[in-house]
Amino acid sequence: MIDESIRAIILGDAATAALIATNGVYAQKLPQDVAKPCIVYAMLHGIDDLTAGSTSALKRYTIDLKVYSEKYSQMRTITQALVTLFQGLSTVQNGDMIQGSRVQSIDNDFEATLQLYSSQLDITLICKET
């Protein structure tokens, strides 16, 4: 499944993994009482992508990555590492063939209720799932 592949890609990238808490990548929402900094991912769309002259089942996903950190500088450093990792990514992970990705937007914020800095990256990903 592509969401498992996204988690594996983030944790498998030494530069990004070194910046976050051990196994600090979570699905859908930020769990309570976890070490920071960390990343939360959500799959927003999985729409079939038309491919002329092909029967391959490519899908276009919109992925939301959210970085949480107690320090603004850490949040920005992790955000840049994710941009470097995902901009133009082409790989095979867990059998999922990712043919390309593009970072569409980045929004920085301070979550007052959590007392954490955050950034949200919206990424478009084209892949063929297993």
Buried (B, 14 or more C-beta within 10 A) or exposed (E): EBBEBBBBBBBEBEEBBEBBBEEBBBEEEBEEEEEBBBBBBBBEEBEEBEEEEEEEEBBBBBBBBBBBBEEEEBBBBBBBBBBBBBEEBEEEBBEBBBBBBEBEEBEEEEEEEEEBBBBBBBBBBBBBBE
